[in-house]
Amino acid sequence: MDKNFESEINNEIKSNEQNNVFERVLEDELVKSYLSYSMSVIIGRAIPDVRDGLKPVQRRIIYSMYELGLFHNKPFKKTARIVGEVMGKYHPHGDSSIYEALVRMAQPWLMRYSLVEGQGNFGSIDRDPPAAMRYTEARLHKIAEEMVEDIDKQTVKMLDNFDGSLQEPDVLPAKVPNLLLNGASGIAVGMATNIPTHNLNDVVDATIAYIKNRDISVEELIDIIKGPDFPTGGIIIGKSGIREMYITGKGGFTIRGKAEIKHEKKKKSIIITEIPYGISKAELIKQIADYLQEEEIPVKDLRDESDKDGLRVVIEFPEDVKEEVILNNLYQKTNLQTRFNANFLVIDGDKQPRLMNLKQLIEAYVKHRFEVVRKRTQYAYQQDSKRAHIVEGLIKASKAIDTVVSIIRSSKDSSEALSQLVDILQMSEEQAKAVLDMRLGRLTNLETQNLQQEYRDLLVRLEKEKELLMNDDKVYEVIIEELEEIKKKYGDPRKTEITDLEETATKFDKKDLIPNKDIVITLTKKGFLKLMDIDAFRTQRRNGKGVIGANLMEDDIISQIIYSKLHSKTLFFTSLGKVYEIENLDIEESNRGTKGKPINKYIKLENGERVLAMVDITDYVGELFFVTKKGVVKRTSLEDFKNITSKGIRAITFKDGDELVSVLRINSESNTVLISTKLGMSIRFGIEEVRTMGRNAAGVRGIRLREGDEVISSTVLENDNGYILTITENGYGKLTEVSDYRKQSRDGLGIKNIGEIEKTGPIVGVAYVNGDEEIVLFTKDGASIKFKVSDIPTRSRTAQGVKVMNLADGDIVADFAVIGGEE
């Protein structure tokens, strides 16, 4: 290095040192400066003090309004004047932040117990902005006056304001436990607080319980305080979250708005009367409207009927809408249900940010009130001691009035009189000054008695104050008395309901969010499964051509069809004697013209395995009745199918290449079963003739078949009322009274079910009906028709029936499903 250059550098360093310029590592300086800034934000702006529950700007607003004399029984004053007072004296950070804080303290939907009473437009629960400060007025609420009570009695530490010209309180005396009552929320640098509001009665009772038993557990306090209580009401779900919040200082729970469902003539209504805390009503209504529009839900009206008496949002629907499902969706997809995540971060008495639990918050408040009451007592003791000393001198003077008058008349000035009074009457200077300042009217006998009574009263007060200063228990008794007085003056019933439900109750199942509508499930021979809304099939008259019901692949036909409900399950029985289970909600809904999805998308079938029968179920009560192509039957309890794995389980064992035709659900009311063959034979026998067997059993013979014939269908009959519906391949159908099918013994040849089989074509299926149902037919080529069962005339057992569907050339009826009827 050049010596001249080195010399210049050294000289510059010496010069900097002489001019108080210091060198620092940039990283260290940045860390130090940022920490300083962050602590300033944490302590000076965003996080409340645990003792009075206020942020600095809120405290300064209340103190300035106190200094201005804006009490609850005094006239309102322009908020612009209040903001100017706060900004000019204590908070030089801009008028907007001060006004926002003042407005918030006056909004009853945010503050459980408002501290400021506003006059004019202070915004709304719709998040409408308040009017400018030049238009609004304010004064302290009565409960806010309790926050500053005794502040003039040296109860709290006073600090210099920003320019050292005035004094402001470090904390308010806070006769009211404001932190828990009104809660707090704020975001600082790397820290945040979110404390919910609470009911005054609960908080006071918990605080008194703590004072009486300092070893009380948090769990015992939770039994008293129950949970948050929001000004907007609502319902809290999640007691475990509340408990965690109180024990650890962090936790969350769900808040749900309060809604009721009303049924009136030709309409149903959802009426919302309470919404979660902190939610904009206008935004919630917009979310509801968006949901109803997106889901294309028919709505008669959506209106806001809220007024000064309370919140009320009304949603009107036609009478055929499932309003419970819509309400569940509103909870799930809008702010009618929200989550409150609490964080009990506060500034403690040592001016440090600290996470506290419920007991620590109450403990900190009680400690603060103890100090306030003790300091207030010290102040009162000092004042009463001074007054007692003066009164004692006045009494002494009144007893020696002639001497006092003589001393005053003989003294050349007041200082000589003062000296004479001190020497002759043995008074202190303060007493002598008081005697000299005393008016002559005080020398009457009545006034002397009044002085003596005042002196006695002062001695009694001094004795109590001394006891308070010497005995901590007495201080706590005073705190309890004051809290009970606060409870009597301001206590009110809870607004928020706390349920016994846990958080899992807010996680809706698919079934809670989707209407349980009527559906048809079809399966083709090539394994395409399709679920369709029953409303996709318009009702026609019988013997029509129908409409496109499925876009089938070449050489594919409808092999299975069932009517079910969307919330039910479907059991699939296969050629390998296995059974699989699918929730109907998991099957993709399709329109009539699509072919559906491969069934392998839903269940894992083995190579060559085919679905032969489908059964819809809602529970596992009752039994299943199996019927095979070769006439074998079997009964098995549904309980045996309760735990079906994704790979399926054994349902039946087939013999000699047999395969399943149908599976019927039977219960205690089921009486007989009717089995029908392809070539028009049928047999009816009692279900009791087939004993209940296990899943692996093969079954027993139900009907003897003639050569070339096979079982095609079966149905359960509960009694002799009703009809047997028979449908054939060539589109013929008929209704026959059940009584025409006499009861026989199992394992017989049966009786004839239809005549002219050559004309009608083989039997497609039989079903027991009451006559008020509808029927959906599907053809081999994918056409479908839906018509009323009552459109089919009643015919004898051996009649051929009538044409129910006009088929295209080469097409035949593949399968059908009966819809509706008596439950």
SULFENPE-V373331 format. One record per pair of residues at least 24 apart in sequence whose ideal C-beta (glycine too) atoms are under 6 Angstrom apart, sorted by the first residue. I is the first residue (numbers start at 1). J is the second residue. D is the distance in whole Angstrom. If there is no record, write none. Layout:
i = (I I)
j = (J J)
d = (D D)
//
This chain:
i = (38 41 41 42 42 42 43 43 46 46 47 47 47 47 47 48 48 49 49 50 50 50 51 51 52 52 52 52 53 53 57 57 58 59 60 60 60 61 61 62 63 65 66 70 70 71 71 72 72 72 76 76 76 78 79 79 79 80 80 83 89 90 90 92 99 103 108 109 109 111 112 112 112 112 113 113 114 115 115 117 125 126 126 126 127 143 143 146 146 147 147 147 148 149 150 153 153 154 154 155 155 155 173 176 177 177 177 191 191 193 193 194 194 195 196 196 197 198 198 199 199 200 200 201 201 202 204 204 207 207 208 208 210 211 211 211 218 218 218 218 218 221 221 222 226 227 229 229 229 230 230 232 232 233 233 233 234 234 234 235 235 236 236 237 237 237 237 238 245 246 247 249 249 249 249 250 251 252 252 253 254 254 255 255 256 257 261 266 267 267 268 268 268 269 269 270 270 270 271 272 273 276 279 284 287 288 291 322 325 328 328 328 329 332 369 370 373 373 374 377 377 377 380 381 384 384 384 387 388 390 391 391 391 393 393 393 394 395 397 398 401 510 511 516 516 516 517 519 519 520 520 520 521 521 522 522 523 523 523 524 524 524 525 525 525 526 527 527 528 528 529 529 529 530 530 531 531 536 537 537 539 540 540 542 542 542 543 543 544 545 546 546 546 548 549 549 549 549 549 550 551 551 551 552 557 557 558 558 558 560 561 561 561 562 562 562 563 563 564 568 568 569 570 570 571 572 572 573 573 573 573 573 574 574 575 575 575 575 576 577 577 577 577 578 578 579 579 580 581 612 612 613 613 613 615 622 622 623 624 625 625 626 626 627 627 627 627 627 628 628 628 629 629 629 629 629 630 631 631 631 631 631 632 632 633 633 633 634 634 634 635 635 636 636 640 650 650 651 653 653 655 661 662 664 666 669 670 671 671 672 673 674 674 675 675 675 675 676 676 676 676 677 677 678 678 678 678 678 679 680 680 680 680 681 682 682 683 683 683 684 684 685 685 689 701 702 703 704 712 713 713 715 715 715 717 722 722 723 724 725 725 726 726 727 727 727 728 728 728 728 729 729 729 729 729 730 730 731 731 731 731 731 732 732 733 733 733 734 734 734 735 735 736 740 752 755 755 755 756 760 764 767 769 770 770 772 773 773 773 773 774 774 775 775 776 777 777 777 778 778 779 779 779 780 780 780 781)
j = (189 188 189 188 191 353 347 351 186 188 186 188 193 347 353 184 346 171 347 346 348 364 171 368 171 172 174 178 178 179 91 101 101 172 86 90 91 86 102 144 169 140 148 139 140 140 145 140 141 142 119 137 139 137 133 136 138 133 134 133 166 161 168 162 133 130 231 231 232 182 181 182 197 231 143 181 141 141 144 141 281 280 281 282 280 176 490 175 176 172 174 176 172 175 376 376 379 375 379 372 375 376 372 486 203 207 365 345 353 343 345 342 343 344 228 342 230 228 229 229 494 490 491 487 491 226 483 487 362 483 480 483 362 366 476 480 246 247 357 358 359 358 359 246 498 498 494 495 496 277 496 275 277 274 495 496 274 276 496 497 499 496 498 499 501 505 506 503 342 358 357 344 355 356 357 343 342 339 341 340 339 506 338 340 337 336 323 319 300 316 317 319 323 314 316 315 323 327 314 313 312 338 335 335 334 334 333 515 515 508 512 513 513 508 479 475 475 478 475 465 468 469 465 465 458 461 462 458 458 434 451 454 455 427 431 434 451 451 435 448 443 585 567 565 566 567 566 564 566 563 776 817 562 564 558 561 559 560 611 556 558 559 556 557 559 556 598 599 595 596 596 597 599 590 596 587 589 592 776 786 786 785 787 787 791 804 803 806 785 806 783 784 785 593 592 778 782 783 784 782 593 594 595 782 780 814 778 814 815 614 778 815 817 614 616 817 817 819 616 616 618 617 614 616 615 611 614 612 613 651 660 663 609 611 609 610 612 659 609 651 652 653 654 648 651 648 651 648 644 659 660 660 662 663 663 665 667 666 663 664 666 652 663 661 662 675 711 714 658 660 661 658 659 661 710 711 658 701 702 703 705 711 699 701 690 699 702 693 697 699 690 692 693 695 695 695 696 695 696 698 698 711 714 716 716 718 716 717 718 717 716 715 717 702 703 711 714 713 753 763 766 709 711 709 710 712 762 763 709 753 754 757 763 750 750 753 744 748 750 741 743 744 746 746 747 746 750 749 763 765 766 766 767 768 768 768 770 769 766 767 769 754 766 764 765 816 760 761 763 764 761 762 764 812 813 760 761 803 804 805 807 813 760 801 792 801 804 795 799 801 792 794 797 797 798 798 799 800 800 800 813 818 818 821 822 821 818 819 820 821 819 820 816 818 817 805 813 816 814 815 811 813 814 811 812 814 811)
d = (4 5 5 4 6 5 6 6 4 4 6 6 5 5 6 4 6 6 5 4 6 4 5 4 5 4 4 6 4 3 6 5 6 6 5 4 5 5 5 6 6 5 5 4 5 6 6 6 6 4 5 4 5 6 4 5 5 4 5 6 6 5 5 6 5 5 6 6 6 5 6 5 4 5 5 5 5 6 4 5 5 6 5 4 4 6 5 4 5 5 5 6 6 5 5 5 4 6 5 5 5 5 5 6 5 6 5 6 6 6 4 5 5 6 4 6 6 6 5 4 5 6 5 6 4 6 5 4 5 6 5 6 5 6 5 6 6 5 6 6 5 6 6 5 6 5 5 6 5 4 5 6 5 4 4 6 5 5 5 5 6 6 5 6 5 6 5 4 5 4 6 4 4 6 5 6 6 6 4 6 5 5 6 6 5 4 5 5 6 5 5 6 5 6 5 5 6 6 5 4 6 4 5 5 4 6 5 4 5 5 4 5 5 5 5 6 5 5 6 5 5 6 6 4 5 5 5 6 4 5 6 6 5 5 3 6 5 5 4 4 6 5 5 5 5 4 5 6 5 6 6 6 5 6 6 5 6 4 6 5 6 6 6 5 4 4 6 5 5 4 5 6 4 5 3 4 5 5 6 4 5 6 5 5 4 5 5 6 6 5 5 5 3 5 5 5 6 6 3 4 5 6 5 4 4 5 4 4 5 5 6 4 5 5 6 6 4 5 4 5 5 5 6 5 5 5 6 6 4 6 5 5 5 5 6 5 6 6 5 6 5 6 6 4 6 6 4 4 4 6 4 5 5 5 5 6 4 5 5 4 5 5 6 5 5 6 6 4 5 6 6 6 5 5 5 5 5 6 5 4 5 5 5 6 5 5 4 6 6 3 5 5 6 6 5 5 6 6 6 4 5 5 5 5 6 5 5 6 5 5 6 5 6 6 5 6 5 5 6 6 4 5 6 6 5 4 5 6 5 5 4 5 6 5 5 4 6 6 3 5 5 6 4 4 5 6 6 5 5 4 5 5 5 5 5 6 5 5 6 5 5 6 5 5 6 5 4 5 6 6 4 5 6 4 5 5 3 6 6 4 5 6 4 4 5 5 4 4 6 3 5 5 5 4 5 5 6 5 4 5 5 5 6 5 6 6 5 6 5 4 5 6 6 6 5 5 6 5 5 6 5 6 6 6 5 5 5)
//
